Amino acid sequence: MNLSLKWHSELKHCGEKLGRVGMSERVIAAVEDFDGSYKGAMKLAGRLKAISQMASSDVYWREQVDDGYHLERRKGADGVAS
């Protein structure tokens, strides 16, 4: 099995076990742990990426993650347009 698929499967299973509240609490804890540095910001992005993959276990939470993703994608496209 592809390592990426294996990790996604593990994270989805973790999301099933944590449930909506547990996944939300993970996000809040990750943000609270953020040290304000550039390097810390990118580590936070990685942690949130993993939690967002956990959300694939819940249709509604997946929709919320997708809404946030597309909001940031649009902001990113607007910010780098020449």
FIKOLZA-1660 file (N, C-alpha, C; in steps of 0.1 Angstrom, whole numbers, plus 5000, padded with zeros to 4 digits):
% residues 82
   i   px   py   pz ch aa at
   1 5008 4988 5000  A  M  N
   1 5000 5000 5000  A  M CA
   1 5009 5012 5000  A  M  C
   2 5005 5022 4992  A  N  N
   2 5012 5035 4992  A  N CA
   2 5012 5041 5006  A  N  C
   3 5024 5046 5010  A  L  N
   3 5025 5052 5023  A  L CA
   3 5015 5063 5026  A  L  C
   4 5013 5072 5016  A  S  N
   4 5004 5083 5017  A  S CA
   4 4989 5078 5019  A  S  C
   5 4985 5067 5012  A  L  N
   5 4972 5062 5014  A  L CA
   5 4971 5055 5028  A  L  C
   6 4982 5049 5032  A  K  N
   6 4982 5043 5046  A  K CA
   6 4980 5054 5056  A  K  C
   7 4987 5065 5055  A  W  N
   7 4986 5075 5065  A  W CA
   7 4971 5081 5065  A  W  C
   8 4966 5083 5053  A  H  N
   8 4953 5088 5051  A  H CA
   8 4943 5079 5058  A  H  C
   9 4944 5066 5056  A  S  N
   9 4935 5056 5062  A  S CA
   9 4936 5057 5077  A  S  C
  10 4949 5058 5082  A  E  N
  10 4951 5059 5097  A  E CA
  10 4944 5072 5103  A  E  C
  11 4946 5083 5096  A  L  N
  11 4940 5095 5100  A  L CA
  11 4925 5095 5100  A  L  C
  12 4919 5089 5090  A  K  N
  12 4905 5088 5089  A  K CA
  12 4900 5080 5100  A  K  C
  13 4906 5069 5103  A  H  N
  13 4902 5060 5115  A  H CA
  13 4903 5068 5128  A  H  C
  14 4914 5076 5129  A  C  N
  14 4916 5084 5141  A  C CA
  14 4904 5094 5142  A  C  C
  15 4900 5100 5131  A  G  N
  15 4889 5109 5131  A  G CA
  15 4876 5103 5135  A  G  C
  16 4874 5090 5131  A  E  N
  16 4862 5083 5135  A  E CA
  16 4862 5081 5150  A  E  C
  17 4873 5078 5156  A  K  N
  17 4874 5076 5170  A  K CA
  17 4873 5089 5178  A  K  C
  18 4878 5100 5173  A  L  N
  18 4878 5112 5180  A  L CA
  18 4864 5119 5179  A  L  C
  19 4858 5118 5168  A  G  N
  19 4845 5124 5166  A  G CA
  19 4847 5139 5163  A  G  C
  20 4836 5146 5161  A  R  N
  20 4836 5160 5158  A  R CA
  20 4842 5168 5169  A  R  C
  21 4838 5166 5181  A  V  N
  21 4844 5174 5193  A  V CA
  21 4859 5171 5194  A  V  C
  22 4863 5159 5194  A  G  N
  22 4877 5155 5195  A  G CA
  22 4886 5162 5185  A  G  C
  23 4881 5161 5172  A  M  N
  23 4889 5168 5161  A  M CA
  23 4889 5183 5163  A  M  C
  24 4878 5189 5167  A  S  N
  24 4878 5203 5170  A  S CA
  24 4888 5207 5181  A  S  C
  25 4888 5199 5192  A  E  N
  25 4897 5201 5203  A  E CA
  25 4911 5200 5199  A  E  C
  26 4914 5191 5189  A  R  N
  26 4928 5189 5184  A  R CA
  26 4932 5202 5177  A  R  C
  27 4923 5208 5169  A  V  N
  27 4926 5220 5162  A  V CA
  27 4929 5231 5172  A  V  C
  28 4920 5233 5182  A  I  N
  28 4922 5243 5192  A  I CA
  28 4935 5242 5200  A  I  C
  29 4939 5229 5203  A  A  N
  29 4951 5227 5210  A  A CA
  29 4963 5230 5201  A  A  C
  30 4963 5227 5189  A  A  N
  30 4974 5230 5180  A  A CA
  30 4976 5245 5178  A  A  C
  31 4965 5252 5177  A  V  N
  31 4966 5267 5176  A  V CA
  31 4971 5273 5189  A  V  C
  32 4967 5267 5201  A  E  N
  32 4972 5272 5213  A  E CA
  32 4987 5269 5215  A  E  C
  33 4992 5258 5209  A  D  N
  33 5006 5255 5210  A  D CA
  33 5015 5263 5201  A  D  C
  34 5009 5270 5191  A  F  N
  34 5016 5278 5181  A  F CA
  34 5025 5289 5188  A  F  C
  35 5037 5289 5185  A  D  N
  35 5047 5298 5191  A  D CA
  35 5048 5312 5185  A  D  C
  36 5041 5314 5174  A  G  N
  36 5042 5327 5167  A  G CA
  36 5053 5329 5157  A  G  C
  37 5062 5319 5156  A  S  N
  37 5073 5320 5146  A  S CA
  37 5069 5315 5132  A  S  C
  38 5077 5319 5123  A  Y  N
  38 5075 5315 5109  A  Y CA
  38 5076 5299 5108  A  Y  C
  39 5086 5294 5114  A  K  N
  39 5088 5279 5114  A  K CA
  39 5076 5273 5121  A  K  C
  40 5072 5278 5133  A  G  N
  40 5061 5273 5140  A  G CA
  40 5048 5274 5132  A  G  C
  41 5047 5284 5124  A  A  N
  41 5035 5285 5115  A  A CA
  41 5034 5274 5106  A  A  C
  42 5045 5270 5100  A  M  N
  42 5045 5259 5090  A  M CA
  42 5043 5246 5097  A  M  C
  43 5048 5244 5109  A  K  N
  43 5045 5232 5117  A  K CA
  43 5030 5231 5120  A  K  C
  44 5024 5243 5124  A  L  N
  44 5010 5243 5126  A  L CA
  44 5002 5239 5114  A  L  C
  45 5007 5244 5102  A  A  N
  45 5000 5241 5090  A  A CA
  45 5000 5225 5088  A  A  C
  46 5011 5219 5091  A  G  N
  46 5012 5205 5090  A  G CA
  46 5003 5197 5099  A  G  C
  47 5002 5202 5112  A  R  N
  47 4993 5196 5121  A  R CA
  47 4979 5198 5117  A  R  C
  48 4975 5209 5112  A  L  N
  48 4961 5212 5107  A  L CA
  48 4958 5203 5095  A  L  C
  49 4969 5201 5086  A  K  N
  49 4967 5192 5075  A  K CA
  49 4963 5178 5079  A  K  C
  50 4970 5173 5089  A  A  N
  50 4967 5160 5094  A  A CA
  50 4953 5159 5100  A  A  C
  51 4949 5169 5108  A  I  N
  51 4936 5170 5114  A  I CA
  51 4925 5171 5103  A  I  C
  52 4928 5179 5092  A  S  N
  52 4918 5180 5081  A  S CA
  52 4916 5167 5074  A  S  C
  53 4927 5158 5074  A  Q  N
  53 4925 5145 5068  A  Q CA
  53 4917 5136 5077  A  Q  C
  54 4918 5138 5090  A  M  N
  54 4909 5131 5100  A  M CA
  54 4895 5134 5097  A  M  C
  55 4892 5146 5093  A  A  N
  55 4878 5151 5090  A  A CA
  55 4872 5144 5079  A  A  C
  56 4879 5136 5071  A  S  N
  56 4873 5129 5060  A  S CA
  56 4864 5118 5065  A  S  C
  57 4865 5115 5078  A  S  N
  57 4856 5105 5084  A  S CA
  57 4842 5110 5087  A  S  C
  58 4840 5123 5085  A  D  N
  58 4827 5129 5088  A  D CA
  58 4823 5138 5077  A  D  C
  59 4812 5136 5071  A  V  N
  59 4808 5143 5059  A  V CA
  59 4806 5158 5062  A  V  C
  60 4800 5162 5073  A  Y  N
  60 4798 5176 5076  A  Y CA
  60 4811 5182 5079  A  Y  C
  61 4820 5176 5087  A  W  N
  61 4833 5182 5090  A  W CA
  61 4841 5183 5078  A  W  C
  62 4840 5174 5069  A  R  N
  62 4847 5174 5056  A  R CA
  62 4843 5187 5048  A  R  C
  63 4830 5189 5048  A  E  N
  63 4825 5201 5041  A  E CA
  63 4830 5214 5048  A  E  C
  64 4831 5214 5061  A  Q  N
  64 4836 5226 5068  A  Q CA
  64 4851 5228 5064  A  Q  C
  65 4859 5217 5064  A  V  N
  65 4873 5218 5060  A  V CA
  65 4874 5223 5046  A  V  C
  66 4866 5218 5037  A  D  N
  66 4866 5222 5023  A  D CA
  66 4863 5237 5021  A  D  C
  67 4853 5241 5029  A  D  N
  67 4849 5256 5029  A  D CA
  67 4861 5264 5032  A  D  C
  68 4868 5260 5043  A  G  N
  68 4880 5268 5048  A  G CA
  68 4891 5267 5037  A  G  C
  69 4893 5255 5031  A  Y  N
  69 4903 5253 5021  A  Y CA
  69 4901 5263 5009  A  Y  C
  70 4889 5263 5004  A  H  N
  70 4886 5271 4993  A  H CA
  70 4886 5286 4996  A  H  C
  71 4883 5290 5008  A  L  N
  71 4884 5304 5012  A  L CA
  71 4899 5308 5012  A  L  C
  72 4908 5299 5017  A  E  N
  72 4922 5302 5017  A  E CA
  72 4928 5302 5003  A  E  C
  73 4923 5292 4995  A  R  N
  73 4928 5291 4982  A  R CA
  73 4925 5304 4974  A  R  C
  74 4913 5309 4976  A  R  N
  74 4909 5322 4969  A  R CA
  74 4917 5333 4974  A  R  C
  75 4919 5334 4987  A  K  N
  75 4928 5345 4992  A  K CA
  75 4942 5343 4987  A  K  C
  76 4947 5331 4986  A  G  N
  76 4961 5329 4981  A  G CA
  76 4962 5333 4966  A  G  C
  77 4952 5330 4958  A  A  N
  77 4952 5333 4944  A  A CA
  77 4951 5348 4943  A  A  C
  78 4943 5355 4951  A  D  N
  78 4942 5370 4950  A  D CA
  78 4955 5376 4955  A  D  C
  79 4962 5370 4964  A  G  N
  79 4974 5376 4970  A  G CA
  79 4986 5375 4961  A  G  C
  80 4986 5365 4952  A  V  N
  80 4998 5363 4944  A  V CA
  80 4996 5367 4929  A  V  C
  81 4984 5371 4926  A  A  N
  81 4981 5375 4912  A  A CA
  81 4989 5386 4908  A  A  C
  82 4994 5386 4895  A  S  N
  82 5003 5397 4891  A  S CA
  82 4995 5406 4882  A  S  C
% end
